[in-house]
Amino acid sequence: MGVKYIPEPFRIKMVETIKMTTREGREESLKQANYNMFNLKGEDVYIDLLTDSGTNAMSSGQWAGIMQGDEAYAGAKSYYRLAETAQEIFGFEYIQPVHQGRASEKVMFTLLLGKGKVAISNMFFDTTRAHVELAGARAIDCVVEEAKVPSLRSKFKGNMDVKKLESLITEYGAENVGMVVMTITNNSAGGQPVSVQNMKEVAGICKKYGILLNIDAARYAENAYFVKRDEEGYQDKSIMEITREMFSYADTFTMSAKKDTIVNIGGLLGVKDAKKNGDLVMGIKGQCISFEGFVTYGGLAGRDLEALAIGLKEGLEEDYLAYRIGQMEYLAGRLDDAGIAYQSPVGGHGVFVDAAALFPDIPYYEFPAQVLAVELYREAGIRACEIGSFLLGNDPDTKKQLKADFEFTRLAIPRRVYTQAHLDVIADALIAVKERAKEIRRGYRITWEPPVLRHFQAHLEPIKE
């Protein structure tokens, strides 16, 4: 294997004991969970890769900051410290904390979207797509074609297809496009980065047609690291400088701070020009007070605001980011050696295994990526997440099952949590599943599903031969 493991740029000061599970116990847990990874009890999971959202290990600096949290209901100094830090990093005038990313979408999207409107993105993730639809609009993906070929090793596969974007705006009418959303990094496409050049081109089109450009900023620091490493002209720029330029092209941003800000709870909204967009800021404040809490705490305790302010800076540290991306490259290197396909080159927050390639005879409507997720848990107590047709769900109009562009099983790696030994367990489990993949010929059917975001709660059962 050519890729070496990058040593952790930290020391471990506290550990959490995790349960070593048995094959028999895991089989029973799968049945009790109705074969849905979200229904498993956390204590029954050995290595939890369900998400990198809120599953991070905070630093000693963040824990120390928690003790200084100002719990004033209004005007807490912890809020002002957070706002000043975010303004410094992103260059946006108005900063609104909320309790997590989907809250930022709920607060803002209803102000910009409605029936008859569309929102266009390089790719929407599940909750973002849901909030577009809950607002009455339709979500349209517009990722570059290279992203749809997992085996193709191409830089910046998270980019927006600029020509298609302009074609879609013409097709639907600029007045009907409520917003354009740039997701950095592009989660649904495999944690793939977006280039600054692509962001600049998209911003130019949005300005041409008078359309608001929003950044889904959950993984802003990881994206900046890829830009520094791979985009011409950015090698000598700092992660902060790259982040600042990327955000300079947008009008607003929504963010789950539970990813690159390395906290367990929190989110942010940003509006660049608060005076020019005064009505939008006023609407955000009103929505926040109604759904989250007063504007200076936004549903978060003062201690969480402190940890978030510190994490915003820690997430930009280059040594940490080199280690962070290095973990993905190490695991991907093990899969390369084993001939296991994934979205390549590997992205920022996880390895997205190509389950359709592993189980070519299982059709999309039997959810091959869910099959792999179940088999990984069965094999070694590893919990992963399906990013495919099961997650995509049904057409909002016809209610028929949609076919996703990918059938990925996402191995999302929590920040500062797992070691090289854990990554080797993951790789070994995938290899073991590959060795018996030909024996697995059928997938799963849904026996019950809720109307929105079904993959969080749905019940499934294995389809028998």
C-alpha angles and dihedrals in degrees: 000000000000099000118084125207112253111228116244113263090220144055123241114242101170134028135199120213114232127199120252104225131209129228091242092050092048092052090055092046091054091053093047090050092050087238092293114129092211090060094058117105111248092229089060092059122088100190114018114207097153091117144344089220114114092340095105130122111240122221129247087253092056093047090050089050090054089065089058096052114137108222097193109141092225131026097007114179088229088065093052091048090052094045093050092049093049092046090052093050102039103026094228121140100213120051121182121186119213132174096261145337099280088053090058089053093048091050096048110026096064088057093056106028137056145141112328093021128112132203120207125205141170080243132332119224119222102269093040091052089048093053091050089053094042087055087057097254133112125247119222125190119216108175122154115271092242089070090064092065106069094189093055110101102212130147121246098014088164092071126123116251095242097194092049090047092057090044091053092049089052091046096051098030122250090252089062096050104093095187146337115232124204111197111205114221097016101240101186091048090057104280089297119168131243119224123232088235091057091048090051092050093048090049089053092054092047091051091048092056098033095245124150114246116212128186119217090212106183094123101029095139096049088050091052090051091056090048091052091048101040113019118087114247097022103083093098096044123096123243088248092053092049092048091049092051094046091053093045089075095056132078098208141001137207120199143186101212089195091089122044093011087064098224133124098235137015147081141200141215123199135192116190102204107032094180096049090045096040095137091052092049091049090050092049091052091050093048091046094052090048099046109018112022139264114340096251094059105023096197095314131111116240090249090058091051089054094049090047093052091052093044092053088065097038091054090061095056108121097213089053092048092049089054092043095053089038090063090058092047092050093052091043089051090056089051091049089056090051095046094242113151123228138159100291140243090034116254134225112273106024150352114266107207116209100237092177088062092048094048104028094165096056110090123226092252089061090053108235092191090057088050090057092046090054092046093051091054091045091050102045113352092263116150116209134167131244114234102182143070094331090057094040091059130184131337106267090225106036096027089221122139112270122221112232123221087235138028099209130167103207120216098195110192116214114228118260092351114099131050135216090269090059091050089052090053088053093050093046091051092051090050090051091051091049091054091059098032093111089062091059105079106154135049137201139294126210114244096180134008137173119234096249131041091356098178091071093062112010122126120227137185131197116259110235123220 
